[in-house]
Amino acid sequence: MFEQFAILGREFVTLLSPMNLLLQFLGMALGVIMGALPGLNATLGIALLTPLTFAVPTQYALAVLMALYIGVMFGGSISAILINIPGTGSAAATLLDGYPLAKKGQAANAIMVSRWTSAVGNFWGLLFFLLCAPILSALALNFSSPEYFWLGIMGIAVCGSFASPDMPVRGWISGLIGLLIAFIGIEDIHAVARFTFGRPELFTGVELISAMMGFFGIPAVISALHTRQEVVTEQLGKQDLPIWKYLKDEFYHIFRWSAIGVWIGALPGVGENVASFLAYADAKKNHPDGPKMGTGVYAGVAAPETANNSAIGGAALPMLTLGIPGSPPAAVLMGALMLHGLRPGPLLPVENPEVIPQIGATIFVGTILTLIVGALLTRPMINILKVRPEILMALVSVLVVIGSYSMKSSIFDVKVMILFGILGFICDKLDYNPAPIVLGMILGPMIDFNLRRTLMLNSGNPIGFFNRPLSLVLIGIIVLSFVGPIIKKFKDPQAGETVA
Amino acid sequence: MEKKGWYSCQILFSFFLILVGLYVIFNSVRYSMPLIKAGDATYVDAPGFSPVVCGGLLIILSLYVAYGSWKRGGTLRYFFSAEMFAALKSKEALTFYKVFTLMFLYGFVLLPSLPYWLSTILFMLAFMITFKYFTWKAVAVSVLTSFTLYYVFGTLFSVALP
């Protein structure tokens, strides 16, 4: 474990090269701006930026993409506080107290609290990531086909249950849709082309990044243009809160919200949005200012912002060590790593031992840059937020097209992206959460291969799935994720009435 | 969307998913059977095994959603009602048609037939005009974006642009 920290130190020094710092700075600035602009989020941001990283070495790509991911998480709070519109889903809880604070003339203080708690959340997430990565990696080396199969199923089951708490069946259906999309292409065992409609472009499967650009990008364009509204920014006001004293006084609660973020982040596909709302609910229940929440208290900003940033370390952990992304942005990040020739999963620490410490060092640098870039961009953001949605969305549309085209220099991928845009819009309207679809697309090949491999090794006997201790643990988690919502539904039969 | 309409759409989407499930099962059996008959694969390692399982589960879960939505007031008759026609003309629906028409034009017509820089300028201008925003700024942003992307992707990253 100490070796892990030593490598981290070495990678940290490497990251301090001017080129790396510049890229991280740019990634962070872009992330803060993207996060603040309503309609853009971390998943779309990483997908849009991935094609631009093809030409640079993997280390630079990691640095810029991780910085963007961290920046988006903080950036979302700026628009939530200043214009009462959350820049990202993970900042939706922030506006409940952030905007009332701005109305009271304390926007600058609220943004400062958001900036610092984001950084602290990042730090706790990083610590968890570094402490647990070696343990989880060592555990994952004991996995064989049945465990991989159950791990994939667990990912989709847990993600489905969390992503659609009102009606988990819709979450599980989303997971199945993702799996079926993942089955497109030539399969691993008999090299048979499945569901390719005779198109050679589909032999290698659906291009994940292109699909994600359509899936997240086009619904975002439609939503932003449909809900166009006049942007009225509140005044920043004075920045006079003694932040160090605030952080010291709130140490216990911030640690608690970080733990919530890390835990939710580590659950497959659940991600930052859920983490921020759970931390907000925790603050409402356990913080001394809980009864006043919603009227403009700093705890209402600190709780979600701490959690959504600490979730980054949590989400990166299973993505790198098990090959199961903890959030939709982590899923797209995983796709980007694969395009750079890396194979996130148990073999990553063996094949590319430098990657995990590199990501850790990137989060550390990102933590510091959140404070610097966040402070530098707060005032200019008042003007940036006034960019008209017609201009911004025209730009996003052009970027999703060129981004999907540049994957293989193929117009076919643009067509696929547009089709996924239609699917994404329908899923958005009918409340089918995209997270399990993304997870299904990533885990599909692993589930398919290990399901059939286990059956082949046991001459068709399914006992091979149930006779190993690790398999039984994973089965237990799967059963809990299925039974939990059913019990909840039994207790509250009105659940599932939410209409999008 | 009003409640009844939303549940009706759930039913329609569930039926669509059931059809997808049936297609997946049918297709999986079609390409697996020759391998099984030739002795090159067994039922459990045939390429269609996992898709058949997933397709089956998709059908079952979609039936559950369709039944639940029907019990909550959803009906296929909604799709022939006046509310449906009103929903098809709503502001959001119109935005959907406009965005997809523009995207189709860009991806299927402009990009394959014109140089990248020109098709991008035309698309961006059309996009902003469609959404009632046309100023000198719109023209400047379109031209600047087009040439910047052309330079970044075409020159810096050597992507063979159309």
Boltz contact constraints between the chains, C-beta under 6 A:
constraints:
  - contact:
      token1: [A, 55]
      token2: [B, 157]
      max_distance: 6.0
  - contact:
      token1: [A, 169]
      token2: [B, 61]
      max_distance: 6.0
  - contact:
      token1: [A, 169]
      token2: [B, 64]
      max_distance: 6.0
  - contact:
      token1: [A, 169]
      token2: [B, 65]
      max_distance: 6.0
  - contact:
      token1: [A, 173]
      token2: [B, 61]
      max_distance: 6.0
  - contact:
      token1: [A, 176]
      token2: [B, 54]
      max_distance: 6.0
  - contact:
      token1: [A, 176]
      token2: [B, 57]
      max_distance: 6.0
  - contact:
      token1: [A, 176]
      token2: [B, 58]
      max_distance: 6.0
  - contact:
      token1: [A, 179]
      token2: [B, 54]
      max_distance: 6.0
  - contact:
      token1: [A, 180]
      token2: [B, 54]
      max_distance: 6.0
  - contact:
      token1: [A, 183]
      token2: [B, 51]
      max_distance: 6.0
  - contact:
      token1: [A, 187]
      token2: [B, 47]
      max_distance: 6.0
  - contact:
      token1: [A, 190]
      token2: [B, 41]
      max_distance: 6.0
  - contact:
      token1: [A, 190]
      token2: [B, 47]
      max_distance: 6.0
  - contact:
      token1: [A, 192]
      token2: [B, 31]
      max_distance: 6.0
  - contact:
      token1: [A, 192]
      token2: [B, 47]
      max_distance: 6.0
  - contact:
      token1: [A, 194]
      token2: [B, 47]
      max_distance: 6.0
  - contact:
      token1: [A, 221]
      token2: [B, 99]
      max_distance: 6.0
  - contact:
      token1: [A, 222]
      token2: [B, 95]
      max_distance: 6.0
  - contact:
      token1: [A, 222]
      token2: [B, 96]
      max_distance: 6.0
  - contact:
      token1: [A, 222]
      token2: [B, 99]
      max_distance: 6.0
  - contact:
      token1: [A, 225]
      token2: [B, 95]
      max_distance: 6.0
  - contact:
      token1: [A, 225]
      token2: [B, 131]
      max_distance: 6.0
  - contact:
      token1: [A, 226]
      token2: [B, 92]
      max_distance: 6.0
  - contact:
      token1: [A, 226]
      token2: [B, 95]
      max_distance: 6.0
  - contact:
      token1: [A, 390]
      token2: [B, 128]
      max_distance: 6.0
  - contact:
      token1: [A, 390]
      token2: [B, 131]
      max_distance: 6.0
  - contact:
      token1: [A, 390]
      token2: [B, 133]
      max_distance: 6.0
  - contact:
      token1: [A, 391]
      token2: [B, 141]
      max_distance: 6.0
  - contact:
      token1: [A, 394]
      token2: [B, 124]
      max_distance: 6.0
  - contact:
      token1: [A, 394]
      token2: [B, 127]
      max_distance: 6.0
  - contact:
      token1: [A, 394]
      token2: [B, 128]
      max_distance: 6.0
  - contact:
      token1: [A, 398]
      token2: [B, 120]
      max_distance: 6.0
  - contact:
      token1: [A, 402]
      token2: [B, 149]
      max_distance: 6.0
  - contact:
      token1: [A, 402]
      token2: [B, 153]
      max_distance: 6.0
  - contact:
      token1: [A, 406]
      token2: [B, 153]
      max_distance: 6.0
  - contact:
      token1: [A, 406]
      token2: [B, 159]
      max_distance: 6.0
  - contact:
      token1: [A, 409]
      token2: [B, 159]
      max_distance: 6.0
  - contact:
      token1: [A, 409]
      token2: [B, 160]
      max_distance: 6.0
  - contact:
      token1: [A, 411]
      token2: [B, 112]
      max_distance: 6.0
  - contact:
      token1: [A, 414]
      token2: [B, 107]
      max_distance: 6.0
  - contact:
      token1: [A, 418]
      token2: [B, 103]
      max_distance: 6.0
  - contact:
      token1: [A, 418]
      token2: [B, 107]
      max_distance: 6.0
  - contact:
      token1: [A, 430]
      token2: [B, 13]
      max_distance: 6.0
  - contact:
      token1: [A, 448]
      token2: [B, 50]
      max_distance: 6.0
  - contact:
      token1: [A, 451]
      token2: [B, 50]
      max_distance: 6.0
  - contact:
      token1: [A, 452]
      token2: [B, 45]
      max_distance: 6.0
  - contact:
      token1: [A, 452]
      token2: [B, 49]
      max_distance: 6.0
  - contact:
      token1: [A, 455]
      token2: [B, 44]
      max_distance: 6.0
  - contact:
      token1: [A, 456]
      token2: [B, 45]
      max_distance: 6.0
  - contact:
      token1: [A, 460]
      token2: [B, 44]
      max_distance: 6.0
  - contact:
      token1: [A, 499]
      token2: [B, 3]
      max_distance: 6.0
  - contact:
      token1: [A, 499]
      token2: [B, 6]
      max_distance: 6.0
